[in-house]
Amino acid sequence: MSETPDSAVHAVRTYIEQHRETFLGDLAEWLRIPSVSAQPERAGDVRRSAEWLAAHLAKTGFPTVEIWETPGAPAVFAEWPSEDPDAPTVLVYGHHDVQPAAREDGWRTEPFEPTVIDGRMYARGAADDKGQVFFHTLGVRAHLAATGRTAPAVRLKLLIEGEEESGSPHFRALVEDHAGRLAADAVIVSDTGMWSETTPTVCTGMRGVADCEIALYGPDQDIHSGSFGGAVPNPATVAGRIVAALHDADERVAIPGFYDGVTELTEAERALVAELPFDEAAWLRTAKSHGTLGEAGFSTLERVWARPTAEVNGIGGGYQGPGGKTIVPASAQLKLSFRLVAGQDPDAIERAVRDWLAGLVPAGIRYEIVFGAPTRPCLTPLGHPALTALAGAMSRAFDGATVRYTREGGSGPAADLQDVLGAPVLFLGISVPSDGWHAPDEKIELDLLMKGVETTAYLWGDLPAALHDAQR
C-alpha cells in the first residue's frame, strides 16, 4: 500500500463514516430476529437469522457462503480468498443465537426492537454476539477501500454458530466434520470484550471446564437415626466430607495431580495484570458478594483468569422440610465443576477426580459419578506475532492508546477450534462490562462498535507479515 499510515487511517475512517448509518440499519434488521436457541419455539427464528446473515455476507462480497446444518441449529460459513496465493488464512468465530428476553424481565425497551439512546443501541444480541460478528462485515469493506484491493490481504473465513447460548452441543463435531474447510493459520474470536471504554484490552485466553454429578447411596430407604445412626454410613455425611476435602487450608484444590501441567503465570504476566485499574470493591458489588477468598498467593484477577478452581455447584440429601425428621437418609447428591487453565488435560482431571473420590467413599456407600462433556482451556502466548499485530491494530483504532492484556475466567468453544485446527486463538472484542450480556437492557456502545470495525480494517493488512513471522 502506497499510503502513509496517517493517510491509511484517514481512508479507513472516511469509509466507515460514509457507511455507518447503513451498517447500523442493517444490524438493527438482524437484531429484530429473535434467534433464541434455548427456546424450541424459536427454532424457525434461529434458522431465519442464519439465512439473513448468509444473504448479507454474500452482499458484502464473500464469494462462498453456506449454511451448515447440525442436529440442532444451523451455522453459517463464509470464505473470501486473497489475491495473494501465499496469504495466510484467518478464521473468524462468533455466534448468531441469543439469550431469551422479554419486556417483563425488566427491559425499558422492547428487546427485539433495537432502540438507540445516547449513542447506545439497546437490543438482545447487540453485544452478545450479533454486533461483534457484524463489525467484521464493514471492517473488511473498509480494508478493501483503504488498500485498493478487490480481495482481503488474508484468506478470510467466517464460522458463525447458532447454538452457543445453548452450550454449543454440536459445535466440536461440526468443526471436526469440516476441519479441512476450516483450516487456518489463526482464529479470531469476536465473542468477548474489553476492560472498559477507556482501557482497550485484548483477551489472551479462556479457562476450560469439566463438571460432574455424584450420587451417593447408603441404606435402601431412609432409616431411624436413633435405631441405626452411628452404626451405618450416612451418605449426607459422606457428601459433606467430600466437599470439605476439596480444598486445603490455603484454598488450593486438594485432589492429587490436579495441578499437573498447569502453565504458571510469569512475573511479566503478573505485572501486566497488576497494571489494570481494578477496583475490588466495585467487583465485589458486581459479584453480589461480601468478601474475597481464594488460592493463597494470588490476586483476585489472577484467581479468576489464570488459576484452576474447584467449585461446589450443588449439594443435597435427606430431609429438607420444616421441623425435624431424625433419619439417616438413603441418598445424597453433589454437583462439582472444575475450571481449568492452559496445560491441564480434562481427561487427566477426570481420572484424578475419580481416583480421589474412590479413596474418600467408605464401605457401605455405593456411588455413581458422571462427567459432562468438557471444554478445553486455550491460551495465546504474549509474544506471539499475531497477538502483537492484533494489539497494534486496536491501538491504531484507539488513537495510539496502550492496549493491555486480559484473560477470561469463563469457558467457550474457542478451545475446540484451537484443539481441532491447531491454530492460535486471538480474541477481538469491543464490548464493555456495562453492556449487560444476558441481562435486561443489553446494549452496545456505537462508537466502540465502530472501533471494532476500524480494528479489523487494519488487522487484515497487518496479519500476513505477523503470521509469516510466526511460522519461521
N, C-alpha and C positions, 0 to 999 in steps of 0.2 A: 504494500500500500504506500503510495507516494505522499500521503498526507502526513503532516506533523501530528504528534499526539494531541495537541490542543485543537487542531482542526478536526481530528477524528472525533473527539468528544463533542465538538460543536455539531458535526454532521449527525452523530447518533442522537443527540438531544433534540435537534431540529426535527428529525424524522419522528421521534417519539411524540413530541408535542403536536405535530401535524395530525397524528393518527390517534391521539389519546381519547377523544370523545367517541370515535367509532369503536375503539378497543373496549372501552367501558360499557358501551351499549351492548356489544356482543357478549361480554362477560355477564351482564345482567340477564340477558336472554337465557344463557346457560344455567345461571343460578335459579331461575324460575322453575327448573325441572327438579322436582323433589326426589332425588335419586337416593333414597334411604334403603340401603341394602339389608338392614336388620328387620325390615317390615315386609313380609311376603306380599302384602297387597300392593307394595310399591315396585315389585319386580319389573313391571312394564315401564315405569318411570326410569329405573336404572338402565334398562335397555335403550330407552329414548335418549338418555344422557350420553350413552356411548355412541349412538348414531349421530347425535348432534355434534359431538366432538370430532368424530371421524370426518363428517362433512366439512367442519371448519378447518381441520388440518389440511384437507385436500385443497380448500380455498386458499389457505396460507401459502401453499406451494409444494407440500410434500408429495412426491410422485407416487409413493407407495403408502397406502392407508388401508388397514384391515381391522376388522372386528374379530377378536379371538374368543371363541366360546370356551366356557368352563362348565363343570357340573352345576355351578351357581351362576353368578352374574358375569357378563361379558367384559373383557378388557379391550383396549384399543392399542394397536401397534401402528407406528408410522416410521418411515425411513426416507432420508434425503441424502443421496450420495454426494460426495465432494467432487469438484473438478480435478482435484489433485489425487492421482491414483495411490500415492503414498500417505495420504492423510490418515490420521488416527481415527478410530471410531469411538464415539461417545454415546452412551445410552442414558436418557433422562427417565427417571421413575417418578410417578405420582399416582394419585387415585381420584376417581370421579364420583365415588359414592360419598354420602354424607351421613351425619348423625341424625336421629329423629329430632323433630322440632315442631312445636305448636304454639300458637299465641298464648294459650292459657298456661304455658310453662313459665311465663314471666317476660315474654318479649314485649318491647314497646312498639314494635312494628311487625308486620306480617313476615315470618321467617323466610318465605319463598317469594316475597315481592321485594327485590332489592331496593333499598332506600339510602340515598346519600344525604348525610347530615354533617356539616362542619368538616368536610374533607374525608369522611369515612363512609364506606359502603357497608351497610348492615344487611346481612343475609346469611342463612345457613350455607356453609361451604365457601363463604367469601375468603376465609383464610385457610381453612382445612377442608379440601385442599384445592378447590377449583381455581381460586385466584392465583395460587402459586404454580399450578400447572399452566394456567393461561398466560402468564407473563412470558413464557417461552415462545408463544406464537408471534407476539410483536417483537420480542428480542431478536429472533432470527431474521425477521424482515429488516429491522434496523441495522443488523450486522451486514446484510447484503447491500442495503442502500449506502452505508458509510464506506464500504470497501469496493463497490462497483462489481461485486461478484454476482453470478447467477445461481450459485450454489454455495452452501456453507464451506468454511475452511476445514471443517471436520466432517466426517461421515456421521450424520446426526440421526439417532434413533430415539423414539419415544415408546415407553410402555406404561400405559395408564390403566391401572386395575380398577375393578368395580366391587371389591369385597374387603377393602382394608378396614373399614369401620365394623366389619363382622369378623375380624380376626384373620383375614386372608387365608381361609381354609384350603383353597385350591391354588394358591399362588406359587408355591415351590414346585408343584407338579407342572404348572404352566411354564415356568422358567426351564425346568428340565426338559420338557417336551419340545421347547423351541430354542434350546440353548444355541444351536447353530445360527439361527436368525438373530439372536440377541447378543452374540459375541461382541465384546467391546474392549477397548483399552482403558476405559474409565467409566464409572457410573456416577451420574449426578442425581441426587435425591432432593427433590423440592417438596418436602413434606416435613419441614422443621422451621425453626425461627431464629431470631436474633435476641441478644440480651435486652436491648431497649432501643427506643427511637434514636437516641444519641450515641449509642455504643454498638456499632456494627460488628458482628461476630460471625465466625464460620464454625459450625459444629464439626468435630473430627471423629466422633464415634458414638455408638449406642451400645447399651448393655443388652445381653441376651437374657432369656428367661427359661426356666424349667419349673414345672409345677406338678404337684402330686396330691392325691387324696388317700388318706389312710383310714381304714375301718378296723376297729378292734372289737373282738368278740370274747366275752367271758362266760357267765352262766347262760344256759339256754333260754332263760327268761329272767326278768327282774326278780330278785330274791330278798328275803328279810335280812336287814343288816344286823339285827340282834342275834338271830339264829346262825348266820353264816359269815357275817362281816369279820374281817381279821383272820379268817381261816381259808378264804379262797381269793384269788386275784381279782381286783376291781379294774375293769377296762378304763373307767374315767380317771382313776388314779394313774394308770399307766400312761394315758394321754397327757396328763399333767407332767409326768416325769420326762416324757419325750420332749415336750415344749421347753421344760427347764434345762434340758441337756443341749439345746440348740446352740447356746452361746456360753462363752466363758465370762469371767469377771470383767474382762476388757471389751466385751461385746463383739469379740471375734467369733465367727462360726466355728463350732467345736467338732464338726464332722471330720474325722481323719481323712486327709487327702483333698479336702475342699479347696485349698489354695494352691494345689499343684498346678504349675504352668502359668500362674497369674502374671500378666505383664504389669510390672510395677511402674508407678509414676516416676519420671526422672525429676531431678531437682529443678531443671529448666521448666518442665511442665507444671510443677507445683508453684513456681514463681509466677507463671502466666495466669494460673487460676487465682492466685492471691492478688493480682493486679486488678481484677474485675471489681467494680463498685458494688459489692454485695452488702445488702442491708439485712442482717439476720433477723432482726425484729419484724421487718416487713415480710420476710419469707415465712416466718412463723405464723403471721396473721393469715397469709395465703394458705398455709398448711392447716389452718384451724387447729393449731397445736400450742402448747404452753411451755415447751422446753425442748432442747435438742438432746439427742442421745444416739450414740453410735460407736463404731470401732475406734478405740483409743489411738491417738497419734495422728488423726486425720481431721481436716476441716469439714464443715457441713457440705460444701460443694464437692470436695474430694470424695466424700462418702457416697453421695448420690450419683456421681458421674463416673467414678473410676475404681470403686471398690465393690467386690461381690457381697451379696447380702442374703440372709435367710429371714423370711417373714412368716408369721402365723396368720393366715387369712381367715381362718375359721376354726372353732373348737366347739364340740357339743357332746352330749351324752347324759343319760339319766333324766331324772325328773326336773322339769323347768317350770311347773305350775305354781300357783300360790300355796303358801304354807309348806309344811314339811311332809316328806314321804321317805321313810327310813328304809332305803333299799341299797342293794348292790346292783347297779344297772347291768343289763345284758350286753350293752354295746356302747361305744364312744367313737367319735369321728374327728379327724383333723384334716385341714387343708393347708398345705405349705407351698410357698413359692420361693425360688432362688433366682436372684438377678446375678448374671454372670458377666465377666469382663473379658477382654481380649486375652487369649492364652488358655482359657478354660474350655473344656470339651463337654457339652451337655451329656453325652453318653457316659463319660467318666464320672460326672456328677451323679447321674442316676445310679450307677453301680456303687458309688461311695455312700449315697443315702440308704440304699437297700442294705448294704453291709452294716452300716451304723445302726439302722433300725433293728436288724436281726439280733444285735447284741444287747438291745435295750428291753425287748419284749420278753417277759418271764414265761416260764412253763405254765400252761393252763390258759393262756390267752392266744387265741387264733387271730391272725390279721391278714388283711389284703392291702396292697399298695399299688396304685395305678397312676402312671405318669401321663400327662398330656403331651402333645407334640411340642418340642422345644423350639425356641428361636435362638440362633447363634449370635454372639456379640460380634461387632465389627469395629475396626479402628484403622484410621489412616495416619501414618507417622507424620509428625510435624514437618519433617524435612522433605516430604515428597514433592517433587517439582510441580505436579498438577495442583496440589493444595496451595502452593505458593502462587501459582497462576490465578487460582480462584480468589484468593485473598487480594491479589493485586487488582483484578478486575472489579471487585467490590469496592476497593479503596478509591479507584477512579470514579466510580459511580457516586461515592460519598465525598467527592471533592478532596481527595487525598487524606481522609481520616485514617487513623490507625485501625486496622481490623484485628480484633483479638480472637482467641480460640476458646471454644467451649466444648462440652460433650452433652449428651442426653442421657438422663438416668433411665428412661423408658426403653422399650424394645420395639422393633418393627421388622418388616420384611426385607429391609435393605441388606441384612446379613445373608439372606438367601441368594441375592444377586451376587454378592461377593463370593459366597461359598461355591455356587454353581459355575459362575463365569470366570472366577479367578481374577477379577479386576478390582482395582482400588475404588472405594466408595467415597465420594465427596458430597457434602451437604450444602445446598444453596437454598436458603430460605430467608424471607424478609419479614415474616410475621413477628409480632411482639407479644409479650405476655398479656397485655390488656385486650388482645383480640378475642379472647373468650372462646377458645376451642371447646366444642361440645356443650357450651353453656348458652343461656338466653342472650340475645343481642350480640351474637358473633359478628365481627366486623373486620375490615381490612383498611389500613391507612393508605389512602390512594397515592400520596406522594411516595411512600415506601414501596408500594406496588410498582411504581414507575422506576424506582431504583433497582428493583429486581429485573425489570425489562432491560434497563441500561447495563446491568452487570452481565447479563447473558450476551448482549450485543458485543461487549468487549471480549468475553470469555472465549467465544468460538474462534476468534482470531489469535488468542494467546495460548490456547491449549496445545496446538500442534507441536510447537517447539518444546513445551514442557514435557509432553508425553514422549517425544523422541529422546529427550534427556533422560527420562526415567527408564527407558529401555536400553540405554547404553551400559 
